[in-house]
Amino acid sequence: MERLWGEIRYFLRHKLFVTATIIAAVCGYGFAITHESIGVDDTMVGFYLDDGMEVVMGRWTIFLINKLFHMSEFSPFMTELAGGVFLLVAGVLFCVLVRRIFGDRIGILGYTAFACTFVTFPFISEVWVYYYHDGVDVGYVLTALSLLFFMDSMEKARRGRVLSVFFSMLSLWGAVGCYESFIILYLLGVVMILFFRGMADKERLTFKWLFQNLFLCVCGAAGCIVLRFVIQNIIIVLFSLPREASRDLIGLQLFQSGELLQNVFMLLKKYWLVYFVNGAVYFPVAVYVAATAVFGGVSVACTV
């Protein structure tokens, strides 16, 4: 933690970074609340937080926070202002993450531009970033911590490595408990960390090194999903929530009635069609997939 705090102070010492990032956050939040719009979720906050629909959907983190601080009873603008502060913290943590990868090759102006962009238009923009019942702002903080712990695991020996992966898994567990899409951000972050760290140190870029770190990443993600399923069912029992509406763990779908291999095939087909084929016809996604194939092929070729 001392290392992390020292890295955070590096950015807080730069007045340009602090001033510009705060101004960007204030302008982003100010624009959002002065150009109001309303969606169906805005009218269902009590249903999500007080009645427990968040937990039924697998989003347990904000539900428990609400039990402690009763966020649903606060003025939405003030509660979501706190969400904007969490977004600022997440922006700084992601800057720390990027600096661990690239170091001082990116100047403070580059990190300032990244932070200002992040606090006004973060990675997952499918939901309004100030929705406190989704807890996306808390999720960004926890995802950044998860990736930082994962990077720590790459530099430690066996016991320290296992502990870092464990803390990374716990942080990801909390993030996925806010919004399940954060596991995608985590996986993408790990891939980018391995790619850029490998490019910076080609002697380290070996198949064994890649396999070990990807294996730890998968173990952390799998453990997070299992823990999410466990805590979801515990909360459902403790607060007497409607179990029949809860989402099953994906892995349990494999053991439904019928042949196991057939269920595996249908599950893979479903996600191939829904998340890849439907997305690849969209030009930006197609370009991303093509670029991933090219850079991935080059990376593999460099290891041979």
C-alpha positions in Angstrom: 0.0 0.0 0.0 2.9 2.3 0.6 4.0 1.9 -3.0 0.5 2.7 -4.2 0.2 5.7 -2.0 3.5 7.0 -3.3 2.4 6.5 -6.9 -0.9 8.4 -6.2 1.1 11.3 -4.6 3.1 11.5 -7.8 0.0 12.7 -9.6 -1.3 14.8 -6.7 1.9 16.8 -6.6 1.3 18.1 -10.1 -1.1 21.1 -9.9 -1.8 20.9 -13.6 -3.1 17.3 -13.3 -5.2 18.0 -10.2 -6.7 21.2 -11.4 -7.5 20.0 -14.9 -9.0 16.7 -13.7 -11.2 18.4 -11.1 -12.4 20.9 -13.7 -13.2 18.2 -16.2 -15.1 16.2 -13.5 -17.1 19.3 -12.4 -18.0 20.2 -16.0 -18.9 16.6 -16.8 -21.2 16.2 -13.8 -22.5 19.8 -14.2 -23.5 19.2 -17.8 -25.2 15.9 -16.9 -27.4 17.4 -14.1 -28.3 20.5 -16.1 -29.3 18.5 -19.2 -31.6 16.1 -17.4 -33.2 13.1 -19.0 -35.1 10.2 -17.4 -35.2 6.5 -18.0 -37.1 3.6 -16.6 -34.3 2.9 -14.1 -34.6 6.4 -12.6 -38.1 5.5 -11.4 -37.1 2.1 -10.0 -34.4 3.0 -7.4 -36.4 1.7 -4.5 -37.2 -1.5 -6.4 -33.5 -2.1 -7.0 -32.1 -1.1 -3.6 -34.8 -1.5 -1.1 -36.6 -4.5 -2.6 -33.4 -6.3 -3.5 -33.7 -6.6 -7.3 -30.0 -5.7 -7.5 -29.1 -8.9 -5.7 -31.4 -10.9 -7.8 -29.5 -9.6 -10.8 -26.2 -10.5 -9.2 -25.3 -6.9 -8.2 -24.9 -7.2 -4.5 -22.2 -4.6 -3.6 -24.4 -1.5 -3.7 -27.3 -3.3 -2.1 -25.1 -4.0 1.0 -23.7 -0.4 0.9 -27.3 0.9 0.8 -28.1 -1.2 3.9 -25.3 0.6 5.8 -25.7 4.2 4.4 -29.3 4.2 3.1 -28.4 5.8 -0.2 -31.9 5.5 -1.5 -33.1 8.0 1.1 -30.6 10.8 0.0 -31.2 13.4 -2.7 -30.1 11.8 -6.0 -27.9 14.8 -7.0 -25.9 14.7 -3.8 -25.6 10.9 -3.8 -24.5 10.9 -7.4 -22.0 13.7 -6.6 -20.3 11.1 -4.4 -20.3 8.8 -7.4 -18.4 11.6 -9.3 -15.8 11.7 -6.5 -15.4 7.9 -6.8 -14.9 8.4 -10.6 -12.1 10.9 -9.8 -10.4 8.4 -7.6 -10.8 5.7 -10.3 -9.2 8.1 -12.8 -6.1 8.5 -10.7 -5.8 4.8 -10.0 -6.0 4.0 -13.7 -3.3 6.6 -14.3 -1.2 4.8 -11.7 -1.8 1.6 -13.7 -0.8 3.1 -17.0 2.3 4.7 -15.4 3.4 1.2 -14.1 3.3 0.0 -17.7 4.8 3.0 -19.6 6.6 4.8 -16.8 7.7 8.4 -17.6 7.6 7.8 -21.4 4.2 9.4 -21.1 4.5 12.9 -19.7 2.2 14.5 -17.1 0.3 16.1 -20.0 -0.5 12.7 -21.4 -1.7 11.4 -18.0 -3.7 14.6 -17.5 -5.4 14.1 -20.9 -6.2 10.5 -20.0 -7.6 11.4 -16.6 -9.8 14.2 -18.0 -11.1 11.9 -20.7 -11.8 9.1 -18.2 -13.8 11.2 -15.7 -16.0 12.5 -18.5 -16.3 9.4 -20.7 -15.2 6.3 -18.9 -14.7 2.9 -20.5 -18.1 1.4 -19.9 -20.6 4.0 -21.3 -23.6 1.8 -21.8 -25.1 3.3 -18.7 -25.1 6.8 -17.3 -21.9 7.0 -15.3 -23.6 8.6 -12.3 -26.3 5.9 -11.7 -25.6 5.1 -8.0 -27.9 2.1 -8.0 -25.5 0.4 -10.5 -22.5 1.5 -8.5 -20.4 1.9 -11.7 -18.2 4.5 -10.1 -17.3 2.1 -7.2 -16.8 -0.6 -9.8 -14.2 1.5 -11.6 -12.2 1.9 -8.3 -12.4 -1.8 -7.5 -11.4 -2.8 -11.1 -8.4 -0.5 -11.1 -7.3 -2.0 -7.7 -7.8 -5.5 -9.1 -5.6 -4.8 -12.1 -3.0 -3.1 -9.8 -2.9 -6.2 -7.6 -2.6 -8.4 -10.7 0.5 -6.4 -11.8 1.9 -6.8 -8.3 1.6 -10.6 -8.7 3.8 -10.4 -11.8 6.7 -9.1 -9.8 6.5 -11.4 -6.7 7.5 -14.8 -5.7 5.2 -17.7 -5.0 3.5 -16.8 -1.7 3.4 -13.1 -2.5 2.1 -13.9 -5.9 -0.7 -16.0 -4.6 -1.7 -13.3 -2.1 -1.7 -10.6 -4.8 -3.9 -12.7 -7.1 -6.2 -13.4 -4.1 -6.6 -9.6 -3.4 -7.1 -9.0 -7.2 -9.9 -11.6 -7.2 -11.6 -10.0 -4.1 -11.4 -6.6 -5.7 -12.9 -7.9 -8.9 -15.5 -9.7 -6.9 -16.7 -6.4 -5.5 -16.5 -4.7 -9.0 -18.6 -7.5 -10.6 -21.0 -7.1 -7.7 -21.6 -3.6 -8.9 -21.9 -4.3 -12.6 -21.1 -7.5 -14.4 -19.5 -5.8 -17.4 -16.5 -5.0 -15.2 -15.1 -8.5 -15.7 -14.7 -7.7 -19.4 -12.8 -4.5 -18.4 -10.6 -6.6 -16.1 -9.9 -9.2 -18.8 -9.1 -6.6 -21.4 -6.9 -4.8 -18.9 -4.9 -8.0 -18.2 -4.4 -8.6 -21.9 -3.1 -5.1 -22.4 -0.8 -5.3 -19.4 0.7 -8.5 -20.7 1.0 -7.2 -24.2 2.7 -3.9 -23.4 4.9 -5.3 -20.6 6.0 -8.0 -23.0 6.7 -5.5 -25.8 8.8 -3.4 -23.3 10.8 -6.4 -22.2 11.1 -8.9 -25.0 13.2 -11.3 -23.0 10.3 -11.8 -20.7 7.9 -12.4 -23.6 7.9 -16.2 -23.6 5.0 -18.7 -24.0 5.6 -19.9 -20.4 5.4 -16.3 -19.0 2.2 -15.6 -21.0 0.6 -18.9 -20.0 1.4 -18.5 -16.3 -0.1 -15.0 -16.1 -3.1 -15.8 -18.2 -3.8 -18.9 -16.1 -3.7 -16.8 -12.9 -6.0 -14.3 -14.6 -8.5 -17.0 -15.5 -8.3 -18.5 -12.0 -9.0 -15.1 -10.5 -12.0 -14.5 -12.8 -13.4 -17.9 -12.2 -13.0 -17.5 -8.4 -14.8 -14.2 -8.6 -17.8 -15.7 -10.5 -18.0 -18.5 -7.9 -17.9 -16.0 -5.0 -20.5 -13.9 -6.7 -22.8 -16.8 -6.9 -22.2 -17.7 -3.2 -22.8 -14.2 -1.9 -25.8 -13.7 -4.1 -27.5 -16.8 -2.6 -26.5 -15.9 1.0 -28.0 -12.4 0.7 -31.1 -13.8 -0.9 -31.6 -16.2 2.1 -30.7 -13.5 4.7 -33.1 -10.9 3.3 -35.8 -13.3 2.0 -35.5 -12.1 -1.6 -37.3 -13.9 -4.5 -34.9 -16.7 -5.4 -36.8 -17.9 -8.5 -35.9 -14.7 -10.4 -32.1 -15.0 -9.7 -29.8 -15.5 -12.6 -28.0 -18.9 -12.6 -24.3 -19.2 -12.7 -23.3 -19.8 -16.3 -21.3 -22.9 -15.4 -24.4 -24.5 -13.8 -26.2 -24.3 -17.1 -23.9 -27.0 -18.3 -25.5 -29.6 -16.0 -29.1 -29.0 -16.9 -31.1 -31.9 -18.3 -29.6 -33.3 -21.4 -26.1 -34.2 -22.7 -23.2 -32.3 -21.1 -21.4 -31.9 -24.5 -24.5 -30.7 -26.2 -25.1 -28.1 -23.5 -21.5 -26.9 -23.8 -21.8 -26.6 -27.6 -25.1 -24.7 -27.3 -23.7 -22.3 -24.7 -20.6 -21.5 -26.7 -22.8 -21.1 -29.8 -25.1 -18.7 -28.0 -22.2 -16.5 -26.8 -20.5 -16.7 -30.2 -23.6 -15.4 -31.9 -24.7 -12.8 -29.3 -21.4 -11.3 -28.3 -19.1 -11.8 -31.4 -21.0 -12.2 -34.6 -23.6 -9.5 -33.8 -20.8 -7.2 -32.7 -18.3 -8.0 -35.6 -20.8 -6.6 -38.2 -20.4 -3.2 -36.5 -17.4 -1.6 -38.3 -15.5 -0.4 -35.2 -15.8 -3.8 -33.6 -14.7 -5.5 -36.8 -11.6 -3.2 -36.9 -10.8 -4.1 -33.3 -11.2 -7.8 -33.9 -8.9 -7.6 -37.0 -6.3 -5.5 -35.1 -6.4 -8.1 -32.2 -5.8 -10.9 -34.7 -2.9 -9.1 -36.3 -1.2 -8.0 -33.1 -1.9 -11.3 -31.5 -0.3 -13.1 -34.4 2.8 -10.9 -34.3 3.1 -11.4 -30.5 3.0 -15.2 -30.9 5.5 -15.0 -33.8 7.9 -13.1 -31.6 7.8 -15.8 -28.9 8.7 -18.6 -31.4 
